[in-house]
């Protein structure tokens, strides 16, 4: 029996699940699992919660799936993916929230990442920076179909995936308000290069899964935009609800 340390899981516990939905927030694991149960009339079970890693076992159309939180950022995300892969999981869908940087993207819209700008460090421990962080075509297609079927407004394109929430996303509302020279003007640069959004895990998910010969993808719900007010409960709920709807339906195409 294979047992992994950080997730506190083994291959017996996961009951043959080969697909994992990956929220960042551990409290979102139950929200997603309950949404799956509500849509398909099935039960779910909490398998483990250790550190930032909270895992639920759910069921879609007779197939077991996992919902495992990754915590924030690349390092913990890499642990979750690596250990789930050790247990036999081969398909990974990040289900998270994001900040849009294009004016035409609204709060509550869903962004399906086709590829990521690798502003992280964890992925470089699995593949050199020249290696592209791209979504698996089957996962990308499934997420598009899932968004269509769930009837949520979506956008497909490139995401900037940063290791840090403040300087890496050129935010000045940090403790010091200081942004390093290398990041000054970076948001305008990404906008001109048609990058859609900022988030913190997609480059790790996409690089690791591609490098390991697995299937990976990322879908996020927009909860704020550059130049708008801070994140509110209303904005968070809108982005979270729509991205969960799209992700759950997408699973049907990947089982």
N, C-alpha and C positions, 0 to 999 in steps of 0.2 A: 504493500500500500504506500502510495506517495503522499507525504505530508509536507505542507509548506508552512514556513514559520510566521511570516508577517500577517498573512491573511487568516491564519488559524483554520485552514481548510485541508481536506484530503480528498482523494478521488472518489472515495465511498460517499462522502457527504454530498458531493455535487450531483450524484445520481445520473451521470452520463451527459450533463449539460455541456454543450460545445460552443455556445454563444453567450457573450456577456455584454450587458449594458453598463456603461461606466459613467456614473455621475461623479462630480467632484465632492459634493457635500454628502457626508454619511447619513444625514437625516433625509436626504432625497432618495436613498435606496428604498426605504419603506414606501414613500410616496409613489415611486415608479412601480414597485411590486404590487401595491394596492390598486393602482390604475390598470395593470395587466389583469389582475383578478377580477376587477369590475367589468372590464371589456369582454373577457372570455369566460367568466363564470367559474373560475378555477381558484384553488387555494394557493397561498404562498407561505413560506416559512423562513424565519430568520435563522441563518446558519452560524454566523459568527460576527463579532464586532470587537476588533482589536486595533487600538490606535485610531487612525483615520479610515481604516478599512472595514466597512460594514457590508455584509453580503446577505442577500435574500435569494431564495430559490423560488422561481415562479414557473408558470406553464403556459405555453402558447400552442394551441392546436395539437395537444398531445405530446409536445416536446418540452423538455425541461430547459430553462434558461436561467442565467445568473444575473443579478444586479449587484455590482460591487463598486463601492465608492473608492476613489483614488486619492482623495485629499487634493490640496492645491499644488499645482506645478509639476514639473517633469520628474524629479527624483522619486517621489512617492508613486506617481503614475507608472514609471518604469518597473517598480517593484510589483505593482498589481498585475501588469501585463505579463511580466516574466513568470511570476508564480502561477498565474492562471494557465499560461501556456504549458507549464510543467505538469499541470493536472489534465491537460488534453483539450483545453479551450482553444479554438482556432479562429473565431470571429469576434471582433471587438468593435463596439459602437460607443464612442464618447457621446454622452447626453448631458449638455451643460448650458451655461448662460454666457452671454457675451455683450461687448460694447461695440456698436456699429460706428464706422468712421466715414460712411457715405451718406449724403443728405437724403437720398431717395429710400433709405431703409428705415422703417418705422419700428417703434416699440411694439413688441409682440410678434414681429416677423421672425421667421426661422432662417438661419444660414446653414447651408450644407457646404462643408469645406471640401473643395476638390484637391487643394494642396496648401501647404503651410510654409510661411517664411520662418526659418529655423532660428529664432531669437532665444533659444534655450541652450542649456549645456548638457542635459542628461542624454539627449539623443546622440550626441557626438561620442558617447561611450559605446554606442552600438554600430554606428556608421559614420564615416567622415562627412564633413559639412557639405561636400560636393554632392552627396547622395540626396536625392529629392525626397521630400516628405509629401507623398501623394496617397490619396485614398484608393483602396481597391475598387476596381470598376464595378464589381457586383454589389458592393456595399453602397457605393455612390448612386447607382441606379435604383437600389432598393429604397434609399432615403428619399430620392426624388419621387418615386411612386408612393411612398408612405405619406409624404407631405401632400401630394395631390389627393390621395384617398381620404386623408384626414381633413382636407379642405382648409389648410393653413397657408398663408402667404409665405413663399420661400424665395431665397436667392442662392445661387450656386457660384462659388468662386474661391479666391485665395484668401486665407486668414493669416494675420501676423500673430505668431504664437510666442509670447514673451515669458521669460523666467521670472520677471518681477511685475508687480501690479502698478507701481508708481513710476520709477524712472524709465523702465522699458516701454511703457505706454505713453511716455512723454507727459506725465501728469505732474502738475505743480502744487497739488493739494496735499502733499506729503508733509512730514515734520519740518524739513528744512526748506521745501519748495524748490530745491536745487535739482536740475537735470543735467547729467553729464553731456559734454560737447557732442559725443557720438550719437546721442538721441535727440538733440535739439533740431527741430525741423523734420524729424523722422515721420511724424504723422502726416504732414503734407506730402512727403515723398511717397508714402504708402498709398495715400489717396490718389495721387497722380498715376501710380502704377496699378490702380484699380483693385487694390486690396480692400476687402469688405469690412473687416472687423479685427478687434483685438481679443485674444483669450490666452490661456496659459498652459494648455495641455495637448493641443492637437498635433503639434510637431513631434512630440514624443510618441503619441499613439501611432501616427502614420509612419514615422521612420522605423520604429521598432517592429511593427507588424509586417511592413514590407521587407525589412531586412531579415526577418525570421521566416518568411514564406507563409505568413498568416494573412487574414483578411481584416482590414481596419477602415474605419470611417469616423466622421465627426459631424454632429448636428447640434446647433446651439440656438437658444432663444434669446432675442435681443431684449435687454433690460435697461440699457441706457445708450446714449449717443454722445459723441464728442460735442461739447458746447451746450449740452442740455443740463437740466437740473440733476441732482443726485438721485441715486436709485431709491425708489419708493416701494412700499409693499404692493401697490397696484401694478407697477411696472414689473416687479419680480414675478408676481402671479401670472401676468399676461405672457411673459416669455417662457416661464416654466411650464405652464399648462400646454402651450402650443408645441413646444419641443418634445414633450413627453408623448403627446398624441402622435406626432409624426414618427417618432422613434419606435413606438410600440407597433404601429402598423407596418413599418419597414421590416420588422423582424419576420413577418409572415413570408416575405420574399427570400429570406436567407436560411430558413430551416431545412 
